[in-house]
Amino acid sequence: MVWATKWKQGRKANMFRKLQKRLTFFYSLTCGIILAGILLVCFFYMKGAVESRNQALFSSLFLNLSNQFQSQSFFSDQWLAQMETDNRLIIHVEENGDSLFFPGAWDPATDRKVLINKAMEQASLEGLSDNHLSPGSTRQSTLFYLAGNSGDSYCGMALQSATDAGKKTLLVLQDITSAERQAFFQGLFFAAAGILGFLLLGGVSWKFVGKTLAPLKESKQKQAEFIAAASHELRSPLAVIQASASAIKTSPQDTPAMIENIEKECSRMNTLIKDLLILASADSQKWNLTLELCDGDTLLLDVYEIYQPLCRQNQIPLELKLPDMELPKIRCDRNRIIQILSVLMDNAMSYTGQGKSIELEIFLEKKYLCFSVADHGEGIPDSEKEAVFDRFYQQDKSRNQKGHFGLGLPVGKELAKLHKGDLVLKDTPGGGCTFLLKIPFSEQP
């Protein structure tokens, strides 16, 4: 049995672990896709903004050069060198097919002549051709991009102008290799940020899913414990009934006593099954209450009249304390409130010895009408105060007594919650337990 129990527990743990992995993957994937989308939008927006700025700067430079090109008949080498050095430009000027003698102010990664030839071919594809131009007219290419032979990159534009003396051509290239590399490294940064973000999302999702599944695990565990405890409690009266039935066959003279035992155990089983049905209805939220306006002091007085003879028989003084002021009515199910108070009275009588009193009291506390049942027994340690409301609480001493299953207080707690109230436990001054049933009172007169 031990190994079978451990196998079942291990199987359940493995099931929850698989579920946690699947949910973690799903959450991480979903959030990762969203994160990747955001990073891609940010990256392309930033890249587009940088490219637009660079294009605007280059267009401004080209406009300046083209104005100089059309208004002046020559360029000084010093001015061209300064323009090339400051802006990483390659400036090429032709007049009637002859190149202006200018060696360039710096050496690009790809041979200068190779770049110029490639650029002229690209410019012709971008709108610049050798078609006849009438004097005074110009033709300008669109912005184009060019790749060198050594991993370098360029953008460029070209301009042709026709004069009476012939045709002049201006070609301007700008080295954008550093900008391209910067964009590449920015892409790597965003990719690394995305991967790191996905890993962090995975870790956070794992912990989040684990915490989310924790109540489900606890509920599953409590359900298993509840079923095991209920089976154990039902087995005990069934064993007595079976033994009594067998005794009737073997010892007919003991039939009356055995029948009495069977009736007692059937009554115990009936009580247990009723409590189980109440808890099941509360868990499934299918419990219906018959609500009506009731006087709280009248309810407490009814409970007092029911238990006063029993307490007198057991030599337990039962005291009733009612306030002089008129109390507001409560909207409740009368029978269920009496049932809760009966549970509390049964519990108090079980722990109160002869000569020690039980006090019933009713009073107002904020928006609640409070029913108090106080005993002067041994009390309950602080560490166990919350546990007494657990179903089939194992440390509950009342389980060792006939008729007690450890379900009374859990049933009372659930019925109190159904009334939008609560059932709490406090210490009685001088020793013992005080249970407070709090029910919200009605504002109606």
C-alpha positions in Angstrom: 0.0 0.0 0.0 2.9 2.4 0.8 4.6 1.9 -2.5 1.2 2.3 -4.3 0.5 5.6 -2.5 3.9 6.9 -3.4 3.5 5.8 -7.0 0.2 7.7 -7.2 1.7 10.8 -5.6 4.6 10.7 -8.0 2.3 10.3 -10.9 0.3 13.3 -9.8 3.4 15.4 -9.3 4.6 14.4 -12.8 1.3 15.3 -14.3 1.4 18.8 -12.7 5.0 19.2 -13.8 4.1 18.4 -17.4 1.2 20.8 -17.2 3.5 23.5 -15.8 6.0 22.9 -18.7 3.2 23.2 -21.3 1.7 26.3 -19.8 5.1 27.9 -19.4 6.0 27.2 -23.0 2.6 28.6 -24.1 2.9 31.7 -22.0 6.6 32.2 -23.0 5.8 31.7 -26.7 2.8 34.1 -26.6 4.7 36.8 -24.7 7.8 36.1 -26.8 5.9 36.7 -30.1 4.5 39.9 -28.7 8.0 41.0 -27.5 9.6 40.1 -30.8 6.9 42.1 -32.6 7.6 45.1 -30.4 11.4 44.8 -30.9 11.0 44.5 -34.6 8.8 47.6 -34.8 11.3 49.5 -32.7 14.3 48.3 -34.7 12.8 49.1 -38.1 11.5 52.4 -36.9 14.9 53.3 -35.6 16.6 52.1 -38.7 14.2 53.9 -40.9 14.7 57.1 -38.9 18.5 56.9 -39.2 18.3 56.1 -42.9 15.9 59.0 -43.5 18.2 61.4 -41.6 21.3 60.1 -43.5 19.4 60.4 -46.8 18.4 64.0 -45.9 22.0 64.9 -45.1 23.3 63.4 -48.2 20.6 65.1 -50.4 21.6 68.4 -48.7 25.3 67.8 -49.6 24.4 66.8 -53.1 22.2 69.9 -53.6 25.1 72.1 -52.4 27.6 70.4 -54.8 25.1 70.5 -57.7 24.5 74.2 -57.2 28.3 74.8 -57.2 28.6 72.4 -60.2 26.0 74.4 -62.3 27.0 77.9 -61.2 30.8 77.6 -61.4 33.0 76.5 -64.2 35.7 74.9 -62.1 36.3 73.4 -58.6 39.4 73.9 -56.5 41.1 70.8 -55.4 41.3 72.1 -51.8 37.5 72.6 -51.6 36.8 69.2 -53.1 39.3 67.5 -50.7 37.7 69.3 -47.8 34.2 68.2 -48.8 35.4 64.6 -49.3 37.3 64.4 -46.0 34.6 65.9 -43.9 31.7 63.8 -45.3 33.4 60.6 -46.6 32.5 61.5 -50.1 33.8 60.5 -53.5 33.3 63.3 -56.0 33.7 62.6 -59.7 33.3 65.3 -62.4 33.3 64.7 -66.2 33.1 67.2 -69.0 32.4 65.9 -72.4 33.5 62.4 -71.3 36.8 63.6 -69.8 37.3 63.2 -66.1 38.4 66.1 -64.0 41.9 65.5 -62.7 41.3 65.0 -59.0 43.0 62.0 -57.3 40.7 62.1 -54.2 41.3 63.1 -50.6 41.1 59.5 -49.2 41.3 55.9 -50.3 38.1 53.8 -50.1 38.2 50.1 -49.3 37.3 49.4 -53.0 39.4 51.0 -55.8 38.1 54.5 -56.6 37.8 53.8 -60.3 35.9 50.6 -59.8 33.4 52.4 -57.6 33.0 55.2 -60.1 32.4 52.8 -63.0 29.8 50.9 -61.0 28.2 54.1 -59.9 27.9 55.4 -63.5 26.3 52.2 -64.5 23.9 52.3 -61.6 23.1 56.0 -62.2 22.1 55.2 -65.8 19.7 52.6 -64.4 18.3 55.1 -61.9 17.3 57.7 -64.5 20.6 59.1 -65.9 21.4 58.2 -69.5 23.3 59.4 -72.4 20.2 60.7 -74.2 20.6 64.0 -76.0 20.1 67.0 -73.7 19.2 70.4 -75.0 21.4 73.2 -73.8 20.5 74.5 -70.4 18.6 71.4 -69.3 19.7 68.9 -66.6 18.9 65.4 -65.6 19.3 63.9 -62.1 19.3 60.3 -61.0 17.4 59.0 -58.0 19.2 58.0 -54.9 20.9 54.6 -55.3 23.0 52.3 -53.2 26.2 50.5 -54.2 28.2 47.6 -52.7 31.9 47.6 -52.9 34.2 44.6 -53.3 35.5 44.7 -49.7 32.2 44.7 -47.7 31.9 48.5 -48.0 28.7 50.2 -48.9 27.8 53.6 -50.6 24.9 55.7 -51.5 25.1 58.0 -54.5 23.4 60.4 -56.9 24.5 61.8 -60.3 23.6 64.9 -62.3 24.0 65.7 -66.0 23.9 69.2 -67.3 24.0 70.4 -70.9 25.7 73.6 -72.0 26.7 75.2 -75.3 30.1 73.8 -74.7 28.9 70.2 -74.2 27.8 67.9 -71.4 29.0 67.9 -67.8 28.4 65.1 -65.3 28.6 65.2 -61.5 28.8 61.9 -59.5 28.8 61.9 -55.7 29.2 58.8 -53.6 29.1 58.7 -49.8 30.6 55.9 -47.7 27.9 54.5 -45.5 29.8 51.4 -44.3 29.9 52.6 -40.7 26.2 53.3 -40.8 25.4 49.9 -42.2 27.6 48.2 -39.6 25.9 50.3 -36.8 22.5 49.1 -38.1 23.8 45.5 -38.1 25.1 45.8 -34.5 21.8 47.4 -33.5 20.0 44.4 -35.1 22.2 42.1 -33.1 21.5 44.1 -29.9 17.7 43.8 -30.5 18.0 40.1 -31.3 20.0 39.5 -28.1 17.5 41.6 -26.1 14.7 39.5 -27.6 16.5 36.2 -26.7 17.3 37.4 -23.2 13.7 38.7 -22.8 12.4 35.3 -24.0 14.6 33.5 -21.4 13.5 35.9 -18.7 9.9 35.4 -19.7 10.4 31.7 -19.5 11.8 31.9 -16.0 9.0 34.3 -14.9 6.4 32.2 -16.6 7.7 29.1 -14.8 7.4 30.7 -11.4 4.1 32.3 -12.2 2.6 29.1 -13.6 3.9 27.3 -10.5 2.2 29.7 -8.2 -0.9 29.5 -10.2 -1.0 25.8 -10.1 -0.2 25.7 -6.4 -3.8 26.1 -5.3 -4.9 23.5 -7.8 -2.3 21.1 -6.4 -3.4 21.9 -2.9 -7.0 21.4 -3.9 -6.2 18.1 -5.5 -4.4 16.9 -2.4 -7.2 18.0 -0.1 -9.7 16.2 -2.4 -7.7 13.0 -2.1 -7.4 13.4 1.6 -11.1 14.2 1.9 -12.0 11.1 -0.1 -9.7 8.9 2.0 -11.0 10.3 5.3 -14.6 9.9 4.2 -14.0 6.4 3.1 -12.4 5.6 6.5 -15.3 7.2 8.4 -17.9 5.2 6.3 -16.0 2.0 6.7 -16.2 2.1 10.5 -20.0 2.1 10.9 -20.3 -0.4 8.0 -18.0 -2.8 9.8 -20.1 -2.5 13.0 -23.3 -3.1 10.9 -21.7 -6.1 9.2 -20.5 -7.6 12.5 -23.9 -7.1 14.1 -25.7 -8.7 11.2 -23.3 -11.7 11.4 -23.9 -11.9 15.2 -27.7 -12.1 14.7 -27.2 -15.2 12.6 -24.8 -16.9 15.1 -26.4 -15.6 18.3 -30.2 -15.1 17.8 -30.5 -14.3 21.6 -28.5 -11.1 21.1 -30.7 -9.9 18.2 -32.3 -6.9 20.1 -28.9 -5.5 21.1 -27.4 -6.1 17.6 -30.4 -4.3 16.0 -29.9 -1.4 18.4 -26.2 -1.2 17.3 -27.2 -1.3 13.6 -29.7 1.5 14.2 -27.1 3.7 15.9 -24.5 3.1 13.2 -27.1 3.9 10.5 -27.9 7.1 12.3 -24.2 8.0 12.4 -23.8 7.2 8.7 -26.9 9.3 8.0 -25.4 12.3 9.8 -22.1 11.8 8.0 -23.7 11.6 4.6 -25.8 14.8 5.3 -22.7 16.7 6.2 -20.9 15.5 3.1 -23.8 16.6 1.0 -23.8 20.0 2.6 -20.0 20.4 1.9 -20.4 19.1 -1.7 -23.3 21.6 -2.4 -21.2 24.4 -0.9 -18.2 23.5 -3.0 -20.3 23.4 -6.2 -22.1 26.5 -5.2 -25.5 24.7 -5.7 -26.7 25.2 -2.2 -29.9 27.1 -1.9 -31.0 29.0 1.2 -34.5 29.8 2.2 -33.9 33.4 3.3 -36.3 35.3 5.6 -36.0 38.1 8.1 -35.4 36.7 11.6 -34.8 38.0 15.1 -31.3 37.0 16.2 -32.2 36.9 19.9 -35.2 34.6 19.1 -32.9 32.2 17.3 -30.5 32.1 20.2 -33.3 31.6 22.6 -34.6 28.6 20.6 -31.1 27.1 20.8 -31.0 27.7 24.5 -34.3 26.0 25.1 -33.1 23.0 23.0 -29.8 22.5 24.9 -30.7 23.7 28.4 -32.2 20.2 29.4 -29.1 18.4 28.0 -26.7 20.7 29.8 -28.6 20.3 33.1 -28.5 16.5 32.6 -24.7 16.7 32.1 -24.3 19.2 35.0 -23.1 21.9 32.7 -24.5 25.4 33.6 -25.8 27.1 30.4 -26.0 30.9 30.5 -27.9 33.1 28.1 -27.0 36.8 27.7 -29.3 39.0 25.7 -28.9 42.8 25.3 -31.4 45.3 26.6 -31.4 47.2 23.3 -33.5 46.0 20.3 -31.3 44.2 17.7 -31.7 44.5 14.0 -33.1 41.6 12.0 -31.0 39.3 9.9 -31.9 37.9 6.5 -31.0 34.2 6.9 -32.1 30.6 6.6 -33.5 30.0 10.1 -32.9 26.3 10.1 -29.3 26.7 8.9 -28.4 29.2 11.6 -29.8 26.9 14.2 -27.8 24.1 12.7 -24.6 26.1 13.0 -25.3 27.1 16.6 -26.1 23.4 17.3 -22.8 22.4 15.9 -21.1 24.9 18.2 -23.1 23.7 21.2 -22.3 20.1 20.6 -18.6 21.0 20.3 -18.7 23.1 23.5 -20.5 20.3 25.5 -17.8 17.8 24.2 -15.0 19.8 25.8 -16.7 21.3 28.9 -16.5 19.2 32.0 -19.1 19.0 34.8 -19.5 22.3 36.7 -18.0 24.4 34.0 -20.4 26.7 32.2 -21.2 27.5 28.6 -22.3 31.1 27.7 -24.6 32.0 24.8 -24.5 35.7 23.9 -25.6 37.9 21.0 -24.3 41.4 20.3 -23.6 43.9 17.5 -20.1 44.3 16.0 -19.8 46.8 13.1 -22.2 45.5 10.4 -22.5 42.1 11.8 -24.9 40.4 14.3 -22.6 38.1 16.4 -23.7 34.9 18.0 -21.2 33.8 20.7 -20.8 30.3 22.1 -18.1 30.2 24.8 -16.9 27.2 26.8 -14.4 26.9 29.6 -12.6 23.7 28.5 -8.9 23.2 27.7 -8.9 25.5 24.7 -7.1 25.1 21.4 -3.5 26.2 20.7 -3.0 29.1 18.4 -1.2 26.9 15.9 -4.3 24.7 15.5 -7.0 27.4 15.5 -7.3 27.6 11.7 -6.9 23.8 11.3 -10.1 23.0 13.3 -12.1 24.2 10.3 -10.4 21.7 8.0 -12.5 18.7 7.0 -11.7 15.5 8.9 -9.1 17.4 10.9 -6.8 14.7 12.2 -5.9 16.4 15.5 -9.5 17.0 16.4 -10.0 15.0 19.7 -13.7 14.9 19.1 -13.1 12.3 16.3 -12.3 9.8 19.0 -15.9 10.1 20.3 -18.9 8.4 18.8 -21.0 10.7 16.5 -18.2 13.1 15.7 -16.5 13.0 12.3 -14.6 16.3 12.2 -17.2 17.8 9.8 -19.3 19.9 12.2 -17.1 23.0 12.2 -16.3 22.8 8.4 -20.1 22.6 7.7 -20.7 25.5 10.0 -18.0 27.5 8.3 -19.5 26.8 4.9 -23.0 27.7 6.0 -21.8 30.9 7.5 -20.1 31.9 4.2 -23.3 31.1 2.3 -24.9 33.7 4.5 -22.0 36.1 3.5 -20.8 35.9 7.1 -18.0 34.1 8.9 -17.3 31.7 11.7 -14.2 32.5 13.8 -12.5 31.0 16.9 -11.2 33.0 19.8 -9.9 32.3 23.2 -12.2 32.5 26.2 -10.9 34.7 29.0 -9.7 32.3 31.7 -9.4 29.3 29.3 -11.5 27.7 26.7 -12.8 28.5 23.2 -15.3 31.1 22.0 -16.8 30.6 18.6 -18.3 33.7 16.9 -20.9 33.3 14.2 -21.0 36.6 12.3 -24.1 37.3 10.1 -24.6 40.7 8.3 -27.8 42.3 9.6 -30.5 43.8 7.5 -30.9 47.6 7.2 -34.7 47.1 6.9 -36.8 47.8 10.0 
